[in-house]
Amino acid sequence: MEIGLSHYLIISALLFSLGLYGVISRKHAVMVLMGLELILNAANINFVAFARFGGMNMDGQVAAVFVIILAAAEAAVALAILLNIYQHFKHVNLDEVDQMKE
């Protein structure tokens, strides 16, 4: 049995589904960020798989590296925001952070 494009797409769909579930259902900010990372990794798998099986040469790998750089920057900014929220509220529960407007 040879691994084909459909195998990569199934794995990517599973990762995307798990990430979406993590973003929607979690109240803890760190868990939401982990769900976002799963979604971005699912996109990376799609980029690389379509580059491999679609004949796009290096375009998929370049897009995947760009997404990895974007995810690193997003994680750094998000963690800085979370540290500021923790310093102010002493927790990172997203349901109670809306009090920050007041």
Secondary structure, DSSP 8 states (H G I E B T S, - for coil): ----HHHHHHHHHHHHHHHHHHHHH--BHHHHHHHHHHHHHHHHHHHHHHHHHHT-TTHHHHHHHHHHHHHHHHHHHHHHHHHHHHHHHSS-BGGGGGGGG-
